[in-house]
Structure formats: structure tokens, C-alpha cells
Amino acid sequence: MSILPSLTGKDIIGILKKTGFRIERQRGSHVFLRNQNGLTTVVPVHSGEIIGHGLFAKILRDVEMTKEDFLRLL
């Protein structure tokens, strides 16, 4: 397993946009993203806060992406 850098919600949203996800809507600090295949995820955007490892793993499962694939997009 590779070590992941500390990422904020905005960082993760930017990387997901590169892979074809787009912002569907936002409710408070939670941004809902969807791609054209129907995969969806929710990314919280709190200023200055880092996304934890557990939540990051959940986002990767939602978008069906491996950690290695995600690291290549950085």
C-alpha cells in the first residue's frame, strides 16, 4: 500500500473532475458528484480540513478507483 498525501475536499473534487465527474449539487458543505456512468459520491468541503483515510477510502470505493489510479492523477 502506498502512502497518500493529505488532501482537502477541494483537492479531491478537482481530481475527480479530471476523470469525468461533475458537480450535481451541493447541500451545505457536502458536494455531490456524478459521472456519466451513474457513479456518485459525496465529498465534504470544510475549509482547511484534511479528508481522513476512512472517508477517502469510501470515496474511492464509490467512484470505483484504486489508490494507485488516484495517485497517478495527482
Backbone as CSV, one residue per row, in Angstrom:
resi,resn,N_x,N_y,N_z,CA_x,CA_y,CA_z,C_x,C_y,C_z
1,MET,0.833,-1.174,0.000,0.000,0.000,0.000,0.879,1.239,0.000
2,SER,0.491,2.211,-0.788,1.263,3.438,-0.853,0.684,4.472,0.105
3,ILE,1.535,5.361,0.556,1.106,6.412,1.468,0.480,7.531,0.648
4,LEU,-0.690,7.980,1.081,-1.396,9.039,0.369,-1.065,10.392,0.973
5,PRO,-0.981,11.414,0.145,-0.752,12.762,0.673,-2.021,13.267,1.359
6,SER,-1.859,14.269,2.203,-3.014,14.884,2.858,-3.751,15.728,1.832
7,LEU,-5.026,15.461,1.662,-5.820,16.160,0.661,-7.054,16.774,1.296
8,THR,-7.429,17.947,0.809,-8.669,18.577,1.241,-9.790,18.139,0.304
9,GLY,-11.006,18.480,0.653,-12.149,18.150,-0.197,-12.038,18.787,-1.569
10,LYS,-11.560,20.038,-1.623,-11.405,20.727,-2.910,-10.391,20.010,-3.793
11,ASP,-9.306,19.499,-3.184,-8.300,18.761,-3.950,-8.919,17.514,-4.584
12,ILE,-9.680,16.774,-3.809,-10.292,15.541,-4.296,-11.306,15.840,-5.397
13,ILE,-12.101,16.891,-5.225,-13.072,17.259,-6.255,-12.355,17.617,-7.553
14,GLY,-11.265,18.346,-7.474,-10.503,18.709,-8.673,-9.991,17.494,-9.422
15,ILE,-9.517,16.504,-8.685,-9.004,15.290,-9.317,-10.146,14.473,-9.916
16,LEU,-11.267,14.399,-9.210,-12.410,13.651,-9.749,-12.969,14.314,-11.003
17,LYS,-12.911,15.635,-11.070,-13.365,16.327,-12.279,-12.508,15.942,-13.481
18,LYS,-11.222,15.687,-13.264,-10.340,15.263,-14.352,-10.776,13.931,-14.943
19,THR,-11.438,13.104,-14.126,-11.845,11.778,-14.588,-13.272,11.746,-15.108
20,GLY,-13.913,12.903,-15.237,-15.243,12.956,-15.830,-16.377,13.179,-14.859
21,PHE,-16.084,13.331,-13.585,-17.150,13.626,-12.624,-17.509,15.097,-12.724
22,ARG,-18.777,15.385,-12.443,-19.200,16.781,-12.429,-20.037,17.002,-11.178
23,ILE,-20.084,18.245,-10.743,-20.840,18.573,-9.547,-22.320,18.569,-9.889
24,GLU,-23.081,17.726,-9.210,-24.530,17.643,-9.390,-25.219,18.725,-8.579
25,ARG,-24.842,18.788,-7.315,-25.464,19.747,-6.409,-24.604,19.861,-5.161
26,GLN,-24.987,20.796,-4.308,-24.290,20.971,-3.052,-25.312,21.272,-1.971
27,ARG,-25.148,20.639,-0.845,-26.023,20.908,0.294,-25.127,21.221,1.481
28,GLY,-25.077,22.472,1.838,-24.176,22.899,2.902,-22.737,22.725,2.442
29,SER,-21.968,21.976,3.212,-20.567,21.770,2.862,-20.342,20.462,2.115
30,HIS,-21.397,19.770,1.751,-21.271,18.484,1.065,-21.572,18.635,-0.424
31,VAL,-20.588,18.256,-1.234,-20.695,18.364,-2.690,-20.989,16.973,-3.260
32,PHE,-22.055,16.878,-4.042,-22.473,15.624,-4.665,-21.945,15.603,-6.101
33,LEU,-21.184,14.561,-6.442,-20.615,14.429,-7.774,-21.161,13.190,-8.456
34,ARG,-21.244,13.247,-9.799,-21.741,12.118,-10.590,-20.991,12.107,-11.921
35,ASN,-20.740,10.898,-12.435,-20.177,10.809,-13.783,-21.239,10.279,-14.728
36,GLN,-20.918,10.195,-16.019,-21.933,9.803,-16.991,-22.316,8.327,-16.891
37,ASN,-21.518,7.524,-16.180,-21.863,6.116,-15.975,-22.799,5.922,-14.787
38,GLY,-23.105,7.002,-14.073,-24.020,6.920,-12.946,-23.365,6.755,-11.589
39,LEU,-22.037,6.682,-11.546,-21.355,6.572,-10.256,-21.471,7.901,-9.521
40,THR,-21.758,7.840,-8.224,-21.902,9.058,-7.438,-21.079,8.961,-6.171
41,THR,-20.725,10.119,-5.630,-20.051,10.199,-4.334,-20.331,11.561,-3.737
42,VAL,-20.061,11.671,-2.459,-20.237,12.920,-1.735,-18.903,13.267,-1.101
43,VAL,-18.461,14.517,-1.310,-17.194,14.977,-0.746,-17.480,16.198,0.130
44,PRO,-17.112,16.128,1.422,-17.295,17.294,2.279,-16.186,18.311,2.027
45,VAL,-16.555,19.578,1.987,-15.572,20.644,1.767,-15.635,21.581,2.965
46,HIS,-14.736,21.353,3.914,-14.600,22.226,5.074,-13.253,22.923,4.948
47,SER,-13.236,24.227,5.069,-12.011,24.988,4.812,-10.873,24.537,5.717
48,GLY,-9.775,24.164,5.085,-8.561,23.797,5.799,-8.547,22.410,6.407
49,GLU,-9.629,21.655,6.318,-9.661,20.324,6.915,-9.255,19.260,5.902
50,ILE,-8.493,18.312,6.387,-7.998,17.207,5.571,-9.020,16.067,5.617
51,ILE,-9.215,15.410,4.486,-10.103,14.242,4.414,-9.384,13.060,5.072
52,GLY,-10.069,12.406,6.000,-9.485,11.269,6.710,-9.333,10.042,5.817
53,HIS,-8.535,9.089,6.285,-8.252,7.889,5.496,-9.501,7.046,5.248
54,GLY,-10.364,6.916,6.257,-11.568,6.117,6.096,-12.530,6.717,5.083
55,LEU,-12.754,8.022,5.170,-13.642,8.695,4.225,-13.047,8.671,2.822
56,PHE,-11.733,8.845,2.732,-11.070,8.799,1.430,-11.251,7.419,0.789
57,ALA,-11.121,6.361,1.581,-11.315,5.001,1.068,-12.752,4.810,0.590
58,LYS,-13.718,5.375,1.309,-15.126,5.285,0.904,-15.365,5.994,-0.421
59,ILE,-14.767,7.165,-0.593,-14.904,7.914,-1.851,-14.322,7.098,-3.009
60,LEU,-13.165,6.476,-2.787,-12.553,5.654,-3.833,-13.434,4.465,-4.193
61,ARG,-14.064,3.835,-3.195,-14.987,2.724,-3.485,-16.186,3.221,-4.285
62,ASP,-16.711,4.395,-3.905,-17.870,4.948,-4.610,-17.578,5.178,-6.087
63,VAL,-16.374,5.667,-6.396,-16.036,6.011,-7.784,-15.313,4.868,-8.502
64,GLU,-15.220,3.721,-7.815,-14.582,2.525,-8.376,-13.184,2.812,-8.904
65,MET,-12.364,3.379,-8.041,-10.995,3.739,-8.397,-10.051,3.181,-7.327
66,THR,-8.877,2.729,-7.752,-7.884,2.253,-6.797,-7.016,3.417,-6.331
67,LYS,-6.311,3.193,-5.236,-5.404,4.240,-4.731,-4.320,4.541,-5.749
68,GLU,-3.851,3.514,-6.436,-2.797,3.707,-7.427,-3.284,4.564,-8.589
69,ASP,-4.509,4.314,-9.056,-5.090,5.129,-10.130,-5.219,6.580,-9.686
70,PHE,-5.658,6.769,-8.454,-5.830,8.127,-7.933,-4.481,8.844,-7.837
71,LEU,-3.451,8.141,-7.364,-2.128,8.761,-7.229,-1.556,9.169,-8.581
72,ARG,-1.866,8.425,-9.630,-1.373,8.788,-10.959,-1.967,10.106,-11.436
73,LEU,-3.150,10.453,-10.932,-3.819,11.684,-11.356,-3.315,12.919,-10.615
74,LEU,-2.569,12.711,-9.538,-2.054,13.862,-8.764,-1.068,14.689,-9.529
